[in-house]
Amino acid sequence: IVTDLMPLYHEKGRMHLVVAFGCTGGRHRSVVLASEMANRLRAIDGIDVDFVTRDI
């Protein structure tokens, strides 16, 4: 879904997109999913990714 939205964001002149994940406890699935998404987005040319964990 996010990769499909990126061209639409660029067309509208938007340069930043924030995606947040959470789970009970915040230390397991959410970190794995966020890390995987960041890695996949980094593989796309023209997309810079900042990956930040809050509660680890």
C-alpha positions in Angstrom: 0.0 0.0 0.0 2.7 2.4 0.9 4.7 1.9 -2.3 1.5 2.5 -4.2 1.0 5.8 -2.4 4.5 7.2 -2.9 3.9 8.4 -6.5 0.7 10.1 -5.4 2.5 11.9 -2.7 5.2 13.1 -5.1 2.5 14.3 -7.6 1.0 16.5 -4.8 4.3 17.9 -3.9 4.5 16.1 -0.5 8.0 15.0 0.5 7.4 13.3 3.9 5.3 10.3 4.9 5.2 9.1 8.4 4.2 5.4 9.1 3.9 4.1 12.7 3.6 0.6 14.0 2.6 -0.6 17.4 1.7 -3.7 19.3 1.1 -4.6 22.9 4.4 -4.2 24.7 5.9 -2.5 21.6 9.0 -4.7 21.4 8.3 -7.6 19.1 6.1 -7.6 16.0 6.0 -3.9 15.5 9.8 -3.6 15.4 10.1 -6.4 12.9 7.4 -5.1 10.6 8.7 -1.5 10.7 12.3 -2.7 10.0 11.1 -4.9 7.1 9.1 -2.0 5.6 12.1 0.4 5.9 14.3 -2.1 4.2 11.9 -2.6 1.3 11.4 1.2 0.9 15.2 1.7 0.9 15.4 -0.6 -2.1 13.3 1.8 -4.2 15.3 4.5 -6.0 14.6 8.1 -4.9 13.2 7.2 -1.5 15.1 8.1 1.6 14.1 6.3 4.8 14.6 7.2 8.5 14.0 4.3 10.8 13.4 5.3 14.5 12.4 3.0 17.3 10.8 4.7 20.3 10.5 2.3 23.2 13.2 -0.4 22.8 
